[in-house]
Amino acid sequence: MFNVAIIGADGAKDYQTFKDKCIYYLSRKAKEGITIFTIEGNDFIERFASEYRINVRQMMPDWYSYGKSALAERNKALVKACSAIISFEDGRKNTKMLKKMAEEAGLPVRSVKSTT
């Protein structure tokens, strides 16, 4: 099973651009089976997963257990659960933080420049 986090999907210009980039980065992993991990609901991710019958797992912060550090703890768990990251550059602080954490953990990170 290949677990990939798709982050910053709001940075994609349109669905076709999003889909093309995901297919480009994931096409060689299709035979292994793919699970997409995401940190927030996104129409592009849901649509792509539905079209290609890919499982999606949304990882939410556990505010009750971790309080103010819930986002950091969720991000650590996401990086630990994934084999790679596809990062759509949306300019958000959390996207940048996740990308940096993944790079520091030695995960392959594929960056897609914002086209919005």
C-alpha positions as CSV (number, residue, x, y, z in Angstrom):
1,M,0.0,0.0,0.0
2,F,1.3,3.4,-0.9
3,N,0.2,6.2,1.5
4,V,0.4,9.7,0.1
5,A,-0.6,13.0,1.8
6,I,-2.0,15.6,-0.6
7,I,-1.7,19.0,1.1
8,G,-2.6,22.5,0.0
9,A,-5.0,21.3,-2.7
10,D,-6.7,24.7,-2.6
11,G,-3.6,26.0,-4.4
12,A,-4.6,24.1,-7.6
13,K,-6.0,26.3,-10.3
14,D,-8.7,24.0,-11.4
15,Y,-9.7,20.3,-11.2
16,Q,-8.0,19.3,-14.4
17,T,-4.7,20.7,-13.3
18,F,-5.0,19.0,-9.9
19,K,-5.9,15.7,-11.6
20,D,-3.1,15.9,-14.1
21,K,-0.5,16.5,-11.4
22,C,-1.8,13.7,-9.2
23,I,-1.9,11.2,-12.0
24,Y,1.6,12.2,-13.0
25,Y,3.0,11.6,-9.5
26,L,0.9,8.6,-8.6
27,S,0.6,6.6,-11.9
28,R,3.5,4.3,-11.0
29,K,2.1,3.5,-7.6
30,A,-1.4,2.5,-8.8
31,K,-0.7,-1.2,-8.7
32,E,0.4,-1.1,-5.1
33,G,-2.9,0.4,-4.0
34,I,-3.1,4.0,-2.9
35,T,-4.5,5.7,0.2
36,I,-4.7,9.5,0.2
37,F,-4.2,11.2,3.5
38,T,-5.6,14.7,3.9
39,I,-5.8,17.3,6.6
40,E,-9.0,18.9,5.5
41,G,-11.9,18.2,3.2
42,N,-11.3,19.3,-0.4
43,D,-13.6,18.8,-3.3
44,F,-10.7,18.1,-5.7
45,I,-9.4,15.3,-3.5
46,E,-12.8,13.8,-3.0
47,R,-13.6,13.9,-6.7
48,F,-10.2,12.5,-7.7
49,A,-10.5,9.7,-5.2
50,S,-14.0,8.8,-6.3
51,E,-13.0,8.7,-10.0
52,Y,-10.1,6.4,-9.4
53,R,-11.5,4.4,-6.5
54,I,-8.8,5.5,-4.1
55,N,-9.3,5.4,-0.3
56,V,-9.1,8.7,1.5
57,R,-8.3,9.2,5.2
58,Q,-8.8,12.6,6.8
59,M,-6.6,13.2,9.8
60,M,-8.1,15.7,12.2
61,P,-6.3,17.4,15.1
62,D,-7.1,16.0,18.5
63,W,-7.8,19.2,20.4
64,Y,-9.1,17.4,23.5
65,S,-5.9,15.3,24.0
66,Y,-3.3,17.8,22.8
67,G,-4.7,21.3,23.3
68,K,-2.7,24.0,21.5
69,S,-0.2,21.4,20.2
70,A,-2.9,19.4,18.4
71,L,-1.9,20.7,14.9
72,A,1.7,19.8,15.4
73,E,0.8,16.3,16.7
74,R,-1.5,15.7,13.8
75,N,1.2,16.8,11.4
76,K,3.7,14.4,13.0
77,A,1.2,11.5,12.7
78,L,0.5,12.4,9.1
79,V,4.2,12.4,8.1
80,K,4.7,9.1,10.0
81,A,1.8,7.5,8.2
82,C,2.8,8.5,4.6
83,S,5.3,7.3,2.1
84,A,5.3,10.6,0.1
85,I,3.7,14.1,0.0
86,I,2.2,16.0,-2.9
87,S,2.2,19.7,-1.9
88,F,0.2,22.2,-3.8
89,E,1.7,25.5,-2.9
90,D,-1.2,27.5,-1.5
91,G,0.8,29.8,0.7
92,R,-0.6,28.6,4.0
93,K,1.6,28.3,7.0
94,N,0.4,24.7,7.8
95,T,1.2,23.5,4.2
96,K,4.7,24.9,4.5
97,M,5.2,23.4,8.0
98,L,4.0,19.9,6.8
99,K,6.3,20.1,3.7
100,K,9.3,21.0,5.9
101,M,8.5,18.2,8.4
102,A,8.2,15.7,5.5
103,E,11.5,16.8,4.0
104,E,13.3,16.5,7.4
105,A,11.8,13.0,7.8
106,G,13.3,12.1,4.4
107,L,10.0,11.6,2.6
108,P,9.8,12.4,-1.1
109,V,8.0,15.7,-1.5
110,R,6.6,16.7,-4.9
111,S,5.7,20.4,-5.1
112,V,3.2,21.9,-7.4
113,K,3.5,25.7,-7.9
114,S,0.3,27.6,-7.3
115,T,-1.4,28.5,-10.5
116,T,-4.2,30.6,-9.0
